[in-house]
Amino acid sequence: RIMLDEFKRGLEVTTGKIESPRVETPEGEGSGSMWLKLMEPSDFFHRFKHFISIHIIAPNDEDLHTWSGFVESKMRHFVRALDRLDNVTAFPWPKPFKSKMVEGAEHLDTFFVGMKIDVVKSNMRVAVDISKAVNPFHQKLKSPDNGIWKEGMEILFHHIRPAMLPDLVFPEGVNPYAKKLRKKQSKKEKKKRKKQKKKEKKQRKKQQSKKDKQQKTTKVNSSSDEDDGDGDGDDDDDGEQKDEVVDKADADGDP
């Protein structure tokens, strides 16, 4: 299917159904334009919104060559399994890249499969469970019966978006989607910081209000205590006067 699509595109280019740039050549204007269009670098990594990265890891270069070659020979089975999933059409990139997408893996090859997910309605989100294709393929590759797999050989599958693709897969050597993602993340982070500052300001204001209220209550209580202290002094004076009166009466009452 994929080859037929490419043959169709090639036919459209060479028959002029796809507009090609006009160029000056020794043979005359436009004589080589169709070939320039036909030989343009592939737009594979611009074409899809979803990819599966398949990381082939081995303990040394010799084992990596064997392990990666074996996985590559079986890749068509994985693509067919993906195609059998609802709403999914899979397109494999034919060769692995020497990426550094797995931390700590010194001997690594990475394959990529583009996925087109068909959505019936534009406002409808479709959930795709790729584990139904990944798990059987993974088990088959790591089976001792195949005579290839051994300790130290690993294979990892990740569903990624264009912004997560490594720079080396793009002809220009830079991932244009990563910059957009960083800008989006920066904007999101800025918004988050602004929200956090607003929250902290509100909390400080609340704490200050609580503190002012406590100080006001303490002041009121202090004033009440002073008033109570003055009242006690008067009572003591009255008591002393009463005692003096009693003492005088006792003195007058002596025979």
Kinemage of the C-alpha trace (Angstrom):
@kinemage 1
@onewidth
@group {chain A} dominant
@subgroup {mainchain}
@vectorlist {calphas} color= white
{ca arg a 1} P 0.000 0.000 0.000
{ca ile a 2} L 2.755 2.432 0.972
{ca met a 3} L 4.762 1.648 -2.168
{ca leu a 4} L 1.680 2.098 -4.327
{ca asp a 5} L 1.082 5.512 -2.755
{ca glu a 6} L 4.674 6.534 -3.516
{ca phe a 7} L 4.446 5.284 -7.095
{ca lys a 8} L 1.262 7.310 -7.503
{ca arg a 9} L 2.987 10.426 -6.135
{ca gly a 10} L 5.944 9.846 -8.491
{ca leu a 11} L 3.584 9.587 -11.444
{ca glu a 12} L 1.846 12.827 -10.462
{ca val a 13} L 5.195 14.611 -10.237
{ca thr a 14} L 6.503 13.354 -13.583
{ca thr a 15} L 3.243 14.054 -15.417
{ca gly a 16} L 2.963 17.580 -14.043
{ca lys a 17} L -0.040 17.002 -11.788
{ca ile a 18} L 2.096 18.224 -8.889
{ca glu a 19} L 3.572 21.653 -9.564
{ca ser a 20} L 7.396 21.659 -9.597
{ca pro a 21} L 9.705 24.701 -9.336
{ca arg a 22} L 11.005 26.068 -12.654
{ca val a 23} L 14.777 25.788 -12.917
{ca glu a 24} L 17.398 26.776 -15.474
{ca thr a 25} L 19.453 23.872 -16.814
{ca pro a 26} L 21.841 23.495 -19.777
{ca glu a 27} L 19.013 21.725 -21.614
{ca gly a 28} L 16.611 24.634 -21.063
{ca glu a 29} L 14.199 25.968 -18.514
{ca gly a 30} L 12.200 23.404 -16.607
{ca ser a 31} L 13.796 20.280 -18.110
{ca gly a 32} L 15.072 19.039 -14.750
{ca ser a 33} L 12.353 20.412 -12.474
{ca met a 34} L 10.405 17.153 -12.205
{ca trp a 35} L 13.490 15.305 -10.976
{ca leu a 36} L 14.227 17.955 -8.358
{ca lys a 37} L 10.714 17.539 -6.991
{ca leu a 38} L 10.966 13.754 -7.161
{ca met a 39} L 14.295 13.726 -5.287
{ca glu a 40} L 13.277 16.079 -2.492
{ca pro a 41} L 13.918 14.752 1.048
{ca ser a 42} L 11.004 12.836 2.493
{ca asp a 43} L 8.488 14.699 4.633
{ca phe a 44} L 7.882 11.532 6.675
{ca phe a 45} L 8.592 13.131 10.051
{ca his a 46} L 6.370 16.106 9.209
{ca arg a 47} L 3.510 13.948 8.012
{ca phe a 48} L 2.253 12.375 11.246
{ca lys a 49} L 1.113 13.540 14.669
{ca his a 50} L 1.877 10.198 16.320
{ca phe a 51} L 4.966 7.983 16.213
{ca ile a 52} L 6.205 4.833 17.860
{ca ser a 53} L 9.921 4.793 18.611
{ca ile a 54} L 11.436 1.311 18.834
{ca his a 55} L 14.781 1.243 20.639
{ca ile a 56} L 17.073 -1.724 19.996
{ca ile a 57} L 19.702 -2.088 22.749
{ca ala a 58} L 22.608 -4.532 22.927
{ca pro a 59} L 25.735 -4.938 25.100
{ca asn a 60} L 28.152 -4.421 22.178
{ca asp a 61} L 28.270 -3.437 18.490
{ca glu a 62} L 28.374 -7.015 17.205
{ca asp a 63} L 25.287 -8.043 19.149
{ca leu a 64} L 23.564 -4.786 18.163
{ca his a 65} L 24.151 -5.550 14.474
{ca thr a 66} L 22.601 -9.024 14.896
{ca trp a 67} L 19.742 -7.918 17.155
{ca ser a 68} L 18.834 -4.825 15.118
{ca gly a 69} L 18.915 -6.771 11.850
{ca phe a 70} L 16.619 -9.426 13.291
{ca val a 71} L 14.123 -6.828 14.534
{ca glu a 72} L 14.204 -5.052 11.164
{ca ser a 73} L 13.414 -8.325 9.373
{ca lys a 74} L 10.305 -8.771 11.544
{ca met a 75} L 9.130 -5.164 11.458
{ca arg a 76} L 6.506 -5.841 8.790
{ca his a 77} L 4.640 -8.082 11.261
{ca phe a 78} L 4.487 -5.250 13.784
{ca val a 79} L 3.209 -2.814 11.151
{ca arg a 80} L 0.482 -5.260 10.149
{ca ala a 81} L -0.515 -5.695 13.791
{ca leu a 82} L -0.835 -1.907 14.136
{ca asp a 83} L -2.907 -1.732 10.955
{ca arg a 84} L -5.340 -4.221 12.474
{ca leu a 85} L -6.100 -1.813 15.315
{ca asp a 86} L -9.216 0.305 14.933
{ca asn a 87} L -8.655 3.739 13.328
{ca val a 88} L -4.890 3.186 12.828
{ca thr a 89} L -2.788 3.153 9.669
{ca ala a 90} L 0.938 2.538 10.241
{ca phe a 91} L 3.868 3.717 8.092
{ca pro a 92} L 7.386 2.468 8.980
{ca trp a 93} L 10.609 4.375 8.312
{ca pro a 94} L 12.781 1.757 6.545
{ca lys a 95} L 16.106 2.210 8.374
{ca pro a 96} L 17.225 2.705 11.984
{ca phe a 97} L 18.869 5.842 13.369
{ca lys a 98} L 21.874 5.951 15.691
{ca ser a 99} L 20.024 7.976 18.278
{ca lys a 100} L 20.797 8.719 21.937
{ca met a 101} L 17.203 8.688 23.105
{ca val a 102} L 17.781 6.084 25.835
{ca glu a 103} L 19.949 7.285 28.697
{ca gly a 104} L 22.841 4.962 29.502
{ca ala a 105} L 22.494 2.890 26.301
{ca glu a 106} L 25.821 3.008 24.436
{ca his a 107} L 24.861 0.549 21.685
{ca leu a 108} L 21.486 1.649 20.348
{ca asp a 109} L 19.476 1.669 17.112
{ca thr a 110} L 16.085 3.385 16.891
{ca phe a 111} L 13.325 2.650 14.397
{ca phe a 112} L 10.284 4.874 13.903
{ca val a 113} L 6.760 4.044 12.800
{ca gly a 114} L 4.397 6.868 11.888
{ca met a 115} L 0.728 6.425 12.793
{ca lys a 116} L -2.249 8.003 11.130
{ca ile a 117} L -5.249 7.892 13.456
{ca asp a 118} L -8.539 8.361 11.676
{ca val a 119} L -11.164 10.405 13.493
{ca val a 120} L -14.747 10.194 12.295
{ca lys a 121} L -15.711 13.557 13.811
{ca ser a 122} L -13.343 16.492 14.130
{ca asn a 123} L -14.355 17.147 17.739
{ca met a 124} L -14.058 13.514 18.811
{ca arg a 125} L -10.980 12.139 20.574
{ca val a 126} L -10.003 8.550 19.780
{ca ala a 127} L -8.115 6.378 22.295
{ca val a 128} L -5.858 3.752 20.727
{ca asp a 129} L -4.409 0.871 22.737
{ca ile a 130} L -1.136 0.039 20.962
{ca ser a 131} L -0.262 -2.593 23.587
{ca lys a 132} L -2.388 -5.060 21.612
{ca ala a 133} L 0.226 -4.846 18.849
{ca val a 134} L 3.307 -4.193 20.990
{ca asn a 135} L 3.044 -7.017 23.550
{ca pro a 136} L 2.777 -10.005 21.146
{ca phe a 137} L 5.575 -8.583 18.959
{ca his a 138} L 7.795 -7.989 21.993
{ca gln a 139} L 7.245 -11.534 23.301
{ca lys a 140} L 7.964 -13.047 19.905
{ca leu a 141} L 11.245 -11.145 19.509
{ca lys a 142} L 12.515 -12.067 22.982
{ca ser a 143} L 11.559 -15.712 22.726
{ca pro a 144} L 14.534 -18.089 23.266
{ca asp a 145} L 13.167 -20.179 20.389
{ca asn a 146} L 14.282 -17.667 17.743
{ca gly a 147} L 17.966 -18.346 18.469
{ca ile a 148} L 18.853 -14.611 18.378
{ca trp a 149} L 17.857 -13.082 21.682
{ca lys a 150} L 20.220 -13.357 24.649
{ca glu a 151} L 20.931 -11.588 27.914
{ca gly a 152} L 21.733 -7.905 27.488
{ca met a 153} L 19.530 -7.461 24.410
{ca glu a 154} L 16.534 -5.200 24.977
{ca ile a 155} L 13.770 -3.612 22.940
{ca leu a 156} L 11.718 -0.615 24.130
{ca phe a 157} L 8.575 0.884 22.632
{ca his a 158} L 7.406 4.471 23.209
{ca his a 159} L 4.491 6.429 21.801
{ca ile a 160} L 5.808 9.930 21.060
{ca arg a 161} L 4.655 13.187 19.486
{ca pro a 162} L 6.620 15.147 16.825
{ca ala a 163} L 8.122 17.506 19.432
{ca met a 164} L 9.845 14.508 21.056
{ca leu a 165} L 11.612 13.364 17.889
{ca pro a 166} L 15.415 13.767 17.870
{ca asp a 167} L 16.951 16.488 15.701
{ca leu a 168} L 18.846 13.964 13.564
{ca val a 169} L 15.707 12.617 11.841
{ca phe a 170} L 15.055 15.965 10.129
{ca pro a 171} L 16.985 16.885 6.953
{ca glu a 172} L 17.664 20.373 8.335
{ca gly a 173} L 19.107 18.835 11.529
{ca val a 174} L 16.700 20.651 13.881
{ca asn a 175} L 13.320 19.578 15.219
{ca pro a 176} L 11.013 22.523 14.418
{ca tyr a 177} L 8.271 21.172 16.696
{ca ala a 178} L 10.501 21.094 19.774
{ca lys a 179} L 10.893 24.878 19.652
{ca lys a 180} L 7.120 25.302 19.534
{ca leu a 181} L 6.751 22.914 22.458
{ca arg a 182} L 9.385 24.763 24.506
{ca lys a 183} L 7.603 28.046 23.782
{ca lys a 184} L 4.281 26.516 24.806
{ca gln a 185} L 5.797 25.029 27.971
{ca ser a 186} L 7.455 28.352 28.791
{ca lys a 187} L 4.127 30.144 28.427
{ca lys a 188} L 2.435 27.507 30.570
{ca glu a 189} L 5.171 27.738 33.203
{ca lys a 190} L 4.914 31.539 33.237
{ca lys a 191} L 1.171 31.305 33.756
{ca lys a 192} L 1.716 28.773 36.542
{ca arg a 193} L 4.255 31.034 38.297
{ca lys a 194} L 1.869 34.001 38.029
{ca lys a 195} L -0.918 31.927 39.553
{ca gln a 196} L 1.402 30.766 42.353
{ca lys a 197} L 2.457 34.361 43.124
{ca lys a 198} L -1.167 35.429 43.285
{ca lys a 199} L -1.918 32.564 45.653
{ca glu a 200} L 1.053 33.410 47.894
{ca lys a 201} L 0.021 37.086 47.985
{ca lys a 202} L -3.484 36.093 49.016
{ca gln a 203} L -2.105 33.828 51.756
{ca arg a 204} L 0.187 36.595 53.068
{ca lys a 205} L -2.730 39.018 53.132
{ca lys a 206} L -4.840 36.479 55.000
{ca gln a 207} L -2.064 35.823 57.529
{ca gln a 208} L -1.517 39.572 58.074
{ca ser a 209} L -5.241 40.082 58.620
{ca lys a 210} L -5.261 37.253 61.161
{ca lys a 211} L -2.214 38.729 62.909
{ca asp a 212} L -3.806 42.204 63.079
{ca lys a 213} L -6.966 40.688 64.539
{ca gln a 214} L -4.982 38.829 67.198
{ca gln a 215} L -3.088 42.012 68.145
{ca lys a 216} L -6.364 43.933 68.435
{ca thr a 217} L -7.836 41.205 70.677
{ca thr a 218} L -4.709 41.224 72.876
{ca lys a 219} L -4.931 44.995 73.271
{ca val a 220} L -8.585 44.808 74.302
{ca asn a 221} L -7.817 42.091 76.871
{ca ser a 222} L -4.939 44.135 78.289
{ca ser a 223} L -7.219 47.149 78.799
{ca ser a 224} L -9.789 44.980 80.603
{ca asp a 225} L -7.122 43.636 82.966
{ca glu a 226} L -6.062 47.175 83.934
{ca asp a 227} L -9.667 48.121 84.772
{ca asp a 228} L -10.068 45.019 86.938
{ca gly a 229} L -6.864 45.868 88.823
{ca asp a 230} L -8.161 49.331 89.852
{ca gly a 231} L -11.372 47.839 91.225
{ca asp a 232} L -9.479 45.440 93.482
{ca gly a 233} L -7.541 48.318 95.073
{ca asp a 234} L -10.728 50.097 96.165
{ca asp a 235} L -12.065 46.973 97.772
{ca asp a 236} L -8.892 46.628 99.815
{ca asp a 237} L -9.191 50.209 101.109
{ca asp a 238} L -12.793 49.600 102.183
{ca gly a 239} L -11.683 46.499 104.026
{ca glu a 240} L -8.990 48.393 105.902
{ca gln a 241} L -11.472 51.128 106.936
{ca lys a 242} L -13.897 48.481 108.211
{ca asp a 243} L -11.101 46.887 110.220
{ca glu a 244} L -10.261 50.260 111.787
{ca val a 245} L -13.901 50.789 112.793
{ca val a 246} L -14.084 47.338 114.362
{ca asp a 247} L -10.852 47.902 116.272
{ca lys a 248} L -12.169 51.239 117.613
{ca ala a 249} L -15.423 49.645 118.740
{ca asp a 250} L -13.520 46.925 120.509
{ca ala a 251} L -11.399 49.542 122.255
{ca asp a 252} L -14.433 51.529 123.335
{ca gly a 253} L -16.095 48.356 124.571
{ca asp a 254} L -13.342 47.442 127.038
{ca pro a 255} L -14.359 47.676 130.778
